[in-house]
Amino acid sequence: MDEQRSKPEDERPVDPEYRVFPKSWGAEYIAAGEVRFRLWASGIETLNLRLSDEEVPMTAMGDGWWDLLATNVAPGTPYAFVLPDGRHVPDPAGRALESDVHGPSLVVDPTAYRWKNRGWTGRPWSEAVVYEIHVGTFTDEGTFAAAAARLPALADIGVTVVQLMPVAAFGGKRGWGYDGVLLYTPHPSYGSPDDMKAFIDAAHGLGLMVMLDVVYNHLGLDGNHLQVYAPDLFMTEGTPWGPRPDVSRKPMRDLIAENALYWLEEFALDGLRFDAVDRIEDADSDEHFVEELALLIRKTLPGRHIHLVVEDSRNITALHERSEDNAVRLYDAVWNDGYHHLIHAWATAEHVGHFKVFADNFWPRIAKTLASGFAIQGERIEGKGDALVGEPSGHLPPVTFINFLQNHDQIGNRGRGDRLWSLIDPDLAERLMAILLLAPQIPMLFMGDEFRSRGRFFFFSDYPLDLDQNSLEDRLQQARSFGTEDLELQEIRNPNDLDTFLASKLDWQEAETERGMVLRTIFRDLIEKRKRHLMPLLEDVGGGVGHVLLAEEGRLAIDWQLGEHRWQLRANFSDEIATLPPVHGAAIHVMPPEAQSDMRDLSRFPAASLIVTCG
């Protein structure tokens, strides 16, 4: 196989005004009007290129690569690769599509977009307040342009990171995006590549970072033409959602690694969230692909704040160990599912499915996640035999862990699409939100959380009817594993129905109601307190800072030593007055405000109360 990239990483300077990432796959302008088309397809003997209305043979370059240099090619020209059986397939590394994943790609000049905020280099991770959105349901229009118009409202309430659910092109017009098949192509329903760049550019102008959720552990089933002509780039055993890329094969390894760099360089993204990295297998490589990818990104993109986050169910620390100077070496943070599961299981009394493991001993475990990271740190759990699950994580900085009360998975997979705010009382919701936003971990919200939206968010799709992804029985089984034990089959919405997608749209009118405006104000005030008092203490925070003083029967007392300052949380979630360890320093947040003197002076905490102090 070809052992050379199209250009070494250290020779890829990026002009901040004309950002372009030269890929080794696909169509690339190499001069005015001249485009080189490259495809790796070892499973065929001939390959043609359909360029506009002309079909020309490509040249076999050896080691599976096919090549063609074409002249007088204008941006917007449709093209497709023609397989020996006459099938036309899009470019797996194409930047845009004419219509959908089964049609031609479009030649794109990535330098056509003129960046306005060229001096933007990002923000430190310690300042992150993450806000997850689905582009298609964030607004009625469901486009990058419409989403950009909502960015000032997010900046106003204190959000600092907008995290996009996957946008890589997938089959059909609507879906969550975790079944992408053209990794370099923004989904056409959302807009053009330039529309996505304009969204990111606008965010930077408002001081907002933008991260993208990327999926490298599998490709989708609908429109995955790559598997037809390059089957040996996939593992023999796939997943229920689609085939798994074999990253031990260099062409696939490069396709994915370059994709990460492409998004970060050409689109000026501030970071990536990597879906389910524990499902990426690479046992035979000297350095696992997940580690190699992080090192490659760090080496290729110095001088910018680039933040890398993983979803990883193993609760391991290897990807997050810091250098001797406390610098991030590989990945900044990990989604801390255990925090969500414990809070949800306690607050809703839903103890089935994946909440079953978290259905007892709540308060010591909740305290442990707040003080030292993972909920499970080297323990035996039901269903895992004698194997120890997780690793001790208290030595990592608290900003390594992204805590949340809900996300797209935990709402949409419930079957009814109901949010936490519909399941618990408002006072409890406010206290849980206060702890989320004022604990030293990185907080993440799902779109609408700032006004505690009660709107539903479902799993939706636009799959072909014959695709094995449409079973309502399977959806019911999954929904029950997400806590909705009493759900019946007739309640399950058909994900393919357009109405299921439309019902998932965020209702911005709810934000303008009296309730919505009050809740937005509370949310803004909490983030302002985090920004003013907590963020400065997290800038270079190390590990081993959390200490549990008390955790029993709804009573929490946790201290974090953040440099010279002690950040303290005391909370009484019980229905009775409780005595908790004393606090010192300035009061940052008190609930209810009238109980402050009792809590500070007497350590006497009424039911449903909390205080956060810094001394």
C-alpha positions in Angstrom: 0.0 0.0 0.0 1.0 3.6 -0.5 2.9 4.6 2.6 2.9 8.3 2.0 0.3 10.9 2.7 -0.4 13.5 0.0 1.7 16.0 2.0 3.4 15.6 5.4 1.6 17.1 8.4 4.3 19.6 9.2 4.1 21.0 5.6 0.4 22.0 5.9 0.4 25.7 6.9 -3.1 27.0 7.0 -3.8 30.6 5.8 -6.5 31.7 8.3 -8.3 33.6 5.5 -8.2 30.8 2.9 -8.4 27.7 5.0 -7.9 24.4 3.0 -6.9 20.9 4.0 -5.2 18.9 1.2 -6.6 15.4 1.5 -5.0 12.3 0.1 -8.5 10.9 -0.9 -11.0 12.6 -3.2 -11.0 15.7 -5.3 -8.4 18.5 -4.7 -7.6 21.6 -6.6 -3.9 21.7 -7.3 -3.9 24.7 -9.6 -6.5 27.1 -11.1 -9.0 24.8 -12.8 -7.0 21.7 -12.2 -8.4 19.0 -10.0 -6.8 15.7 -9.0 -9.2 12.9 -8.3 -8.0 10.0 -6.1 -9.8 6.9 -4.8 -8.6 3.8 -3.1 -10.5 0.8 -4.5 -8.6 -2.5 -4.3 -11.6 -4.6 -5.1 -12.0 -3.6 -8.7 -10.0 -3.9 -12.0 -11.3 -0.7 -13.8 -12.6 2.6 -12.6 -14.0 5.6 -14.5 -14.7 9.1 -13.4 -18.0 10.7 -14.4 -17.2 14.5 -14.6 -20.2 16.5 -15.5 -21.5 14.8 -18.7 -18.2 13.1 -19.6 -16.9 9.7 -18.5 -13.1 9.1 -18.5 -11.0 6.2 -17.3 -8.9 6.6 -14.2 -5.3 5.3 -14.0 -4.4 2.5 -11.6 -1.4 3.8 -9.6 -0.7 0.6 -7.6 -1.4 -0.5 -4.1 -5.2 0.1 -4.7 -5.0 3.8 -5.7 -6.7 5.2 -8.7 -5.8 8.7 -10.1 -7.0 11.3 -12.6 -5.9 14.9 -13.2 -8.6 16.9 -14.9 -8.4 20.5 -16.2 -10.9 23.3 -16.7 -13.0 22.1 -13.7 -15.2 24.7 -12.2 -16.5 24.7 -8.6 -19.9 23.1 -8.4 -19.2 20.5 -11.1 -20.9 17.2 -10.3 -18.7 14.1 -10.4 -19.0 10.4 -9.4 -16.8 7.3 -9.6 -18.1 4.6 -12.0 -17.6 1.0 -10.9 -17.1 -1.8 -13.4 -20.8 -2.8 -13.1 -21.8 0.7 -14.1 -22.8 1.8 -10.6 -22.1 5.5 -10.0 -20.9 6.3 -6.4 -20.1 9.6 -4.7 -16.7 10.5 -3.4 -16.1 9.1 0.2 -14.0 12.2 0.9 -16.1 14.7 -1.1 -16.9 18.1 0.3 -20.5 18.4 -1.0 -23.3 16.5 -2.7 -25.6 17.3 -5.6 -28.6 15.8 -3.8 -28.0 12.9 -1.4 -25.6 10.1 -0.5 -26.6 8.0 -3.6 -26.0 10.8 -6.1 -22.9 12.7 -7.4 -20.5 14.7 -5.3 -19.7 18.3 -6.2 -16.3 19.8 -6.7 -15.7 22.5 -4.1 -13.2 25.3 -3.9 -12.6 25.4 -0.1 -10.8 28.8 -0.4 -13.9 30.5 -1.7 -15.2 31.2 1.8 -13.7 34.4 3.3 -13.2 34.0 7.1 -14.1 37.1 9.1 -12.7 36.1 12.5 -9.3 35.1 11.3 -7.5 35.9 14.5 -9.6 33.5 16.6 -7.5 30.9 18.4 -10.1 29.5 20.8 -10.6 29.5 24.5 -9.1 27.4 27.4 -10.9 24.3 28.3 -11.4 25.6 31.8 -13.9 28.1 30.4 -16.1 25.5 28.7 -19.8 25.4 29.3 -21.0 23.0 26.6 -24.3 23.2 24.8 -25.2 20.2 22.6 -27.5 20.9 19.6 -28.9 18.9 16.7 -28.8 21.2 13.7 -32.0 19.8 12.1 -34.2 20.3 15.2 -32.5 23.3 16.9 -34.7 25.6 14.7 -37.8 25.3 12.6 -35.7 25.7 9.4 -33.2 23.1 10.5 -30.2 24.7 8.8 -26.8 26.1 9.7 -27.9 29.6 8.8 -31.0 29.4 11.0 -28.9 28.0 13.9 -26.4 30.9 13.4 -29.2 33.4 14.1 -29.7 31.8 17.5 -26.1 32.0 18.6 -26.3 35.5 20.2 -28.9 34.2 22.6 -26.5 31.4 23.6 -23.6 33.8 24.1 -25.9 36.1 26.1 -26.7 33.4 28.7 -23.0 32.4 29.1 -22.6 29.3 26.9 -19.0 29.1 25.7 -19.0 25.8 23.6 -21.6 24.8 21.0 -21.3 21.1 20.3 -22.9 19.9 17.1 -24.3 16.4 16.9 -22.8 14.6 13.8 -23.2 16.4 10.5 -21.4 14.0 8.2 -23.8 13.1 5.3 -26.1 10.1 6.0 -28.9 8.4 4.1 -32.2 10.2 3.9 -33.1 13.8 4.8 -33.3 13.6 8.6 -31.6 11.6 11.4 -29.4 12.0 14.4 -26.3 11.7 12.3 -24.7 8.7 13.9 -25.1 6.7 10.7 -22.9 8.9 8.5 -21.3 7.5 5.4 -19.6 10.4 3.8 -17.4 11.7 6.5 -16.2 14.9 4.8 -19.6 16.1 3.5 -21.9 18.3 5.7 -25.4 16.8 5.4 -27.1 18.6 2.5 -30.3 19.3 4.5 -28.4 21.5 6.8 -26.7 23.6 4.1 -23.5 23.9 2.1 -19.9 23.7 3.4 -19.8 27.5 3.3 -23.0 27.6 5.4 -21.3 25.5 8.0 -18.2 27.7 7.9 -20.4 30.8 8.3 -22.0 29.3 11.4 -18.6 28.6 12.9 -17.3 32.0 11.9 -20.4 33.7 13.5 -19.9 31.7 16.7 -16.2 32.8 16.9 -17.3 36.4 16.5 -19.4 36.0 19.6 -16.7 34.3 21.6 -18.2 30.9 21.2 -16.2 27.7 20.5 -17.7 25.1 18.2 -17.1 21.4 18.6 -18.3 18.6 16.3 -19.4 15.0 17.2 -17.6 12.6 14.9 -18.3 8.9 14.5 -15.3 6.6 13.6 -16.4 3.3 15.2 -18.8 2.5 12.4 -20.3 3.8 9.2 -24.0 3.8 8.4 -25.9 1.2 6.4 -27.7 3.4 3.9 -25.3 4.9 1.3 -22.1 3.2 2.4 -20.8 2.6 -1.1 -17.2 2.4 0.1 -17.8 -1.1 1.4 -18.8 -2.2 -2.2 -15.4 -1.4 -3.8 -13.1 -1.5 -0.8 -14.5 -4.3 1.4 -11.1 -5.1 2.9 -11.1 -1.7 4.6 -13.8 -3.0 7.0 -13.7 -5.5 9.8 -15.4 -8.9 9.3 -17.7 -8.3 12.3 -19.8 -5.2 12.2 -22.2 -3.5 14.5 -26.0 -3.3 14.6 -25.7 0.2 13.2 -23.3 -0.6 10.3 -19.8 -2.0 9.4 -16.7 -1.1 11.4 -13.8 0.5 9.7 -10.5 -1.5 10.0 -8.2 1.3 11.1 -5.2 -1.1 10.9 -5.4 -0.7 7.1 -3.5 2.4 6.2 -5.9 3.8 3.6 -8.8 3.7 6.1 -6.5 4.9 8.9 -5.6 7.9 6.8 -9.2 8.5 5.6 -10.3 8.9 9.2 -7.2 10.7 10.6 -7.3 13.2 7.8 -11.1 13.7 8.4 -10.4 14.8 11.9 -7.8 17.3 10.7 -10.0 18.4 7.8 -12.8 19.5 10.2 -10.4 21.2 12.5 -8.3 23.0 9.8 -10.6 23.7 6.9 -13.7 24.5 9.1 -11.7 26.1 12.0 -13.5 24.0 14.5 -12.3 24.3 18.1 -12.5 20.6 18.9 -14.1 17.2 18.3 -16.1 14.8 20.4 -15.3 11.2 19.4 -18.3 8.8 19.6 -17.7 5.5 21.5 -14.0 5.2 21.1 -14.1 2.0 23.2 -15.6 0.4 20.1 -12.6 1.3 17.8 -10.5 -1.9 17.6 -6.8 -1.6 16.7 -5.1 -4.5 18.6 -2.3 -5.1 16.1 -0.9 -1.5 15.8 2.2 -0.4 17.8 0.2 2.6 19.0 -3.6 2.4 19.2 -5.3 4.6 16.6 -7.2 6.6 19.2 -4.0 7.6 20.9 -2.1 8.1 17.6 -4.9 10.4 16.3 -4.8 12.7 19.3 -1.0 13.0 19.0 -1.3 13.7 15.3 -3.8 16.5 15.9 -1.7 18.1 18.7 1.4 18.0 16.5 -0.4 19.3 13.4 -2.3 22.2 15.0 -0.1 24.0 17.5 -0.9 27.5 18.6 -4.6 27.0 18.9 -6.9 25.8 21.7 -8.0 22.4 20.3 -10.2 20.4 22.6 -10.6 16.6 22.2 -13.4 14.8 24.1 -14.3 11.1 24.1 -17.3 9.0 24.8 -15.8 5.9 26.5 -17.8 3.4 28.6 -14.7 1.8 30.1 -14.0 4.5 32.7 -10.3 4.4 32.1 -7.8 7.1 32.6 -5.0 6.4 30.0 -6.4 8.8 27.4 -6.5 11.6 29.9 -3.2 11.4 31.9 -1.5 14.8 32.1 2.1 15.6 31.3 4.5 16.6 34.2 3.6 20.2 33.6 -0.1 19.4 33.8 -0.6 19.9 30.1 -3.1 17.8 28.1 -1.3 15.1 26.2 -4.1 13.3 24.4 -7.7 14.0 25.3 -9.0 16.9 27.3 -12.1 15.2 28.7 -14.6 12.3 28.7 -18.4 12.3 29.0 -19.1 11.2 32.5 -22.2 9.0 32.0 -22.0 7.7 35.6 -22.8 11.1 37.0 -25.9 11.3 34.9 -27.0 7.8 35.7 -26.8 8.3 39.4 -28.6 11.6 39.5 -31.3 10.3 37.1 -31.8 7.0 39.0 -32.2 8.9 42.3 -34.3 11.8 41.1 -36.7 9.8 39.0 -36.7 6.4 40.9 -36.1 4.7 37.5 -33.9 1.8 38.4 -34.2 -0.5 35.3 -32.0 -1.0 32.2 -28.7 0.7 32.5 -29.8 2.5 35.6 -29.9 -0.8 37.5 -26.2 -0.7 38.3 -26.7 2.8 39.8 -29.8 2.1 41.8 -28.4 2.0 45.3 -25.9 3.7 47.6 -26.7 6.9 45.8 -25.1 9.6 48.0 -21.7 8.1 48.5 -21.5 7.4 44.8 -22.8 10.8 43.7 -20.2 12.4 46.1 -17.5 10.3 44.6 -18.2 11.4 41.1 -18.2 15.1 42.2 -15.0 14.7 44.2 -13.0 12.2 42.0 -14.5 11.7 38.6 -15.9 8.3 37.5 -18.8 6.7 39.3 -17.2 3.3 38.9 -13.5 3.1 39.7 -12.3 -0.5 39.7 -15.3 -2.4 41.0 -17.2 -5.5 40.3 -20.7 -4.8 38.9 -23.6 -7.0 38.0 -23.4 -8.6 34.6 -19.6 -8.2 34.3 -18.5 -11.3 36.2 -15.3 -11.0 38.3 -13.8 -8.4 36.0 -13.1 -5.0 37.7 -14.8 -2.1 35.8 -13.2 1.3 35.7 -10.1 2.8 37.3 -9.4 5.2 40.1 -9.6 8.7 38.6 -9.2 11.1 41.5 -5.7 12.0 40.4 -7.1 13.7 37.2 -8.2 17.3 37.2 -11.9 17.8 37.6 -12.2 19.5 34.2 -11.4 16.0 32.7 -15.0 15.1 33.4 -18.0 16.4 31.5 -21.1 16.1 33.7 -24.7 16.5 32.4 -28.2 15.9 33.5 -29.3 14.8 30.1 -28.2 14.6 26.5 -29.6 13.5 23.1 -29.2 9.8 24.0 -30.7 10.0 27.4 -33.8 11.8 26.1 -34.3 10.5 22.6 -33.8 6.8 23.4 -36.4 6.8 26.2 -39.2 6.1 23.7 -41.5 8.9 25.0 -38.8 11.5 24.3 -39.5 13.1 27.7 -36.9 15.4 29.3 -35.8 15.3 32.9 -37.7 18.6 33.6 -41.0 16.7 32.9 -40.1 14.0 35.4 -39.0 16.0 38.6 -40.4 19.0 40.5 -39.1 22.5 39.7 -37.3 23.1 43.0 -35.3 19.9 42.6 -34.5 20.8 39.0 -33.1 24.1 40.1 -30.9 22.6 42.8 -29.5 19.9 40.4 -28.8 22.6 37.8 -27.0 24.7 40.4 -24.7 21.8 41.3 -24.1 21.0 37.7 -23.1 24.6 36.8 -21.2 25.3 40.0 -19.2 22.1 40.4 -15.6 22.1 39.1 -16.3 19.6 36.4 -17.2 20.8 32.9 -21.0 21.2 32.6 -22.9 20.2 29.5 -26.5 21.1 28.6 -28.8 19.8 25.9 -30.5 22.4 23.7 -33.4 24.0 25.6 -32.0 23.2 29.1 -31.5 27.0 29.7 -35.3 27.4 29.9 -35.9 23.7 31.0 -37.8 22.9 27.9 -40.5 20.3 28.3 -40.6 19.6 24.6 -39.9 16.1 23.5 -36.9 14.8 21.6 -37.3 11.5 19.8 -35.1 9.2 17.9 -35.9 9.9 14.2 -34.7 8.7 10.9 -35.4 8.5 7.2 -34.3 5.0 6.4 -35.3 3.0 3.3 -38.2 0.7 4.2 -36.2 -2.5 3.6 -33.3 -1.5 5.9 -33.0 -3.5 9.0 -33.2 -0.5 11.3 -37.0 0.0 11.4 -38.2 -2.5 14.0 -40.5 -0.9 16.6 -39.9 -3.9 18.9 -36.2 -3.1 18.9 -37.0 0.5 19.8 -39.2 -0.6 22.6 -36.5 -2.8 24.1 -34.0 0.0 23.9 -36.4 2.5 25.4 -36.9 0.2 28.4 -33.2 0.0 28.9 -33.2 3.8 29.2 -35.6 3.7 32.2 -39.1 3.7 30.7 -40.1 0.3 32.0 -43.8 0.9 31.7 -43.6 1.8 28.0 -45.9 -0.2 25.6 -45.3 -1.0 22.0 -48.2 1.2 20.8 -46.6 4.2 22.4 -43.4 3.9 20.3 -43.3 6.5 17.5 -42.2 5.3 14.1 -38.8 7.0 13.7 -39.3 7.2 10.0 -42.5 9.2 10.2 -41.9 12.9 9.4 -44.1 13.9 12.4 -41.6 12.2 14.8 -38.9 14.5 13.4 -41.2 17.6 13.6 -42.2 16.8 17.1 -38.6 16.9 18.1 -38.1 20.5 17.1 -37.1 22.8 19.9 -40.0 25.2 20.7 -38.4 28.6 21.0 -41.8 30.1 22.0 -41.4 28.2 25.2 -38.3 30.3 26.0 -40.3 33.5 25.6 -43.0 32.6 28.1 -42.9 34.1 31.6 -41.6 30.7 32.9 -39.0 30.5 30.2 -37.7 34.0 30.7 -37.4 33.5 34.5 -35.6 30.2 34.0 -33.2 31.7 31.5 -32.4 34.5 34.0 -31.6 31.9 36.7 -29.5 30.0 34.2 -27.6 33.1 33.2 -26.9 34.1 36.8 -25.5 30.7 37.6 -23.1 30.7 34.7 -22.1 34.3 35.6 -21.2 33.0 39.0 -19.2 30.2 37.5 -17.4 32.6 35.1 -16.6 35.2 37.8 -15.7 32.9 40.7 -14.9 29.3 39.5 -13.4 29.5 36.1 -10.3 31.5 37.2 -9.6 28.7 39.7 -9.8 26.0 37.1 -7.3 27.5 34.7 -4.4 25.2 35.7 -6.1 22.9 38.2 -4.5 19.6 38.9 -5.8 16.4 40.3 -6.5 15.1 43.8 -8.4 18.2 44.7 -11.8 16.8 45.7 -12.6 15.6 49.3 -15.8 14.1 50.5 -16.7 15.2 54.1 -20.2 13.7 54.3 -22.4 11.7 51.9 -25.4 10.0 53.4 -29.2 10.0 53.2 -29.5 13.1 50.9 -26.8 15.1 52.6 -23.6 16.1 50.8 -20.5 18.0 51.9 -17.7 18.2 49.4 -14.6 20.4 49.4 -12.3 21.1 46.4 -8.9 22.6 47.0 -8.4 24.8 44.0 -5.0 26.3 44.4 -5.1 28.6 47.4 -8.9 28.6 47.5 -11.3 26.1 48.9 -14.5 25.6 46.9 -17.2 24.1 49.1 -20.6 22.5 48.4 -23.1 21.7 51.1 -26.5 20.3 50.1 -29.4 18.8 52.0 -31.7 16.9 49.6 -33.6 15.3 52.5 -37.0 16.4 53.8 -35.7 17.2 57.3 -33.4 19.8 58.8 -29.8 18.5 58.8 -26.5 19.5 60.3 -23.6 19.6 57.8 -19.9 20.4 58.1 -19.3 24.1 58.4 -18.4 26.3 55.4 -16.0 29.2 55.2 -15.4 32.1 52.8 -17.7 34.1 50.6 -21.1 32.7 49.7 -21.4 32.2 45.9 -24.9 30.6 45.7 -27.5 29.9 48.4 -30.8 28.1 48.2 -33.0 29.3 49.7 -31.4 32.8 50.2 -33.2 33.4 53.5 -31.5 30.4 55.1 -28.0 31.7 54.5 -27.3 32.7 58.1 -28.4 29.4 59.5 -26.3 27.5 57.0 -23.2 29.6 57.5 -23.3 30.4 61.1 -25.0 27.3 62.6 -24.3 24.7 59.9 -28.1 24.1 60.1 -29.5 23.2 56.7 -33.3 23.2 56.1 -34.8 20.6 53.8 -34.1 21.1 50.1 -31.2 23.6 50.6 -27.7 24.1 49.4 -24.8 26.6 49.6 -21.7 27.0 47.5 -18.8 29.0 49.1 -15.2 30.0 48.2 -12.6 30.8 50.8 
